[in-house]
Amino acid sequence: MKNKKLQKLIQKPLRFHHQDIHEELEEIKEQLNYVICQMQVMQQRIDEQQQDSVLRVSEHDDTLRGQNFGLGSK
């Protein structure tokens, strides 16, 4: 009889603790998903910025080359 009472006393807090762990895990998963989303947005912005930089450099180089050739011809 004592064993059953003791088991009940132990199991009840363990259930709550187990439930708390699951709730905390859910919160961690949500936070992780948020961080992943933010990282993807940042990576996309970095990629766009790098593409814009390459395009600007290319256009700038083409313009300078065109002006240099134009000045040399005159």
Secondary structure per residue as TSV (DSSP state, phi and psi in degrees):
chain	resnum	aa	ss	phi	psi
A	1	M	-	360.0	-39.7
A	2	K	H	-65.6	-36.3
A	3	N	H	-61.9	-43.2
A	4	K	H	-64.2	-42.6
A	5	K	H	-64.6	-42.1
A	6	L	H	-63.5	-43.8
A	7	Q	H	-60.9	-42.1
A	8	K	H	-62.9	-42.3
A	9	L	H	-63.4	-36.5
A	10	I	H	-77.4	-42.4
A	11	Q	H	-67.3	-37.2
A	12	K	H	-60.2	-51.7
A	13	P	H	-63.7	-34.0
A	14	L	H	-64.1	-38.0
A	15	R	H	-61.2	-45.7
A	16	F	H	-65.1	-40.9
A	17	H	H	-63.0	-43.4
A	18	H	H	-60.6	-42.7
A	19	Q	H	-65.2	-40.8
A	20	D	H	-60.6	-41.4
A	21	I	H	-61.6	-43.4
A	22	H	H	-64.4	-39.4
A	23	E	H	-64.4	-42.4
A	24	E	H	-64.4	-40.0
A	25	L	H	-62.4	-40.1
A	26	E	H	-62.8	-41.5
A	27	E	H	-63.2	-42.6
A	28	I	H	-63.7	-41.2
A	29	K	H	-62.0	-42.5
A	30	E	H	-63.4	-43.6
A	31	Q	H	-64.6	-40.5
A	32	L	H	-64.0	-42.5
A	33	N	H	-61.8	-38.9
A	34	Y	H	-63.5	-45.0
A	35	V	H	-63.8	-42.5
A	36	I	H	-60.4	-44.0
A	37	C	H	-61.5	-45.3
A	38	Q	H	-63.2	-39.7
A	39	M	H	-64.6	-38.8
A	40	Q	H	-65.3	-41.0
A	41	V	H	-63.2	-44.6
A	42	M	H	-62.3	-43.1
A	43	Q	H	-63.0	-40.1
A	44	Q	H	-63.0	-42.8
A	45	R	H	-65.2	-39.7
A	46	I	H	-62.9	-45.2
A	47	D	H	-60.4	-43.3
A	48	E	H	-63.9	-42.0
A	49	Q	H	-63.6	-41.4
A	50	Q	H	-65.8	-39.6
A	51	Q	H	-64.5	-43.0
A	52	D	H	-62.6	-40.1
A	53	S	H	-63.8	-43.5
A	54	V	H	-64.4	-42.5
A	55	L	H	-64.4	-41.8
A	56	R	H	-63.8	-43.0
A	57	V	H	-64.2	-43.7
A	58	S	H	-61.9	-46.6
A	59	E	H	-64.0	-40.3
A	60	H	H	-64.2	-45.1
A	61	D	H	-62.8	-43.3
A	62	D	H	-62.5	-40.9
A	63	T	H	-65.0	-43.7
A	64	L	H	-65.3	-41.0
A	65	R	H	-63.0	-43.5
A	66	G	H	-62.3	-40.1
A	67	Q	H	-69.8	-40.3
A	68	N	H	-63.6	-42.6
A	69	F	H	-65.9	-38.4
A	70	G	H	-65.3	-38.0
A	71	L	H	-71.9	-35.7
A	72	G	H	-69.1	-30.9
A	73	S	H	-73.9	-30.9
A	74	K	-	-77.7	360.0
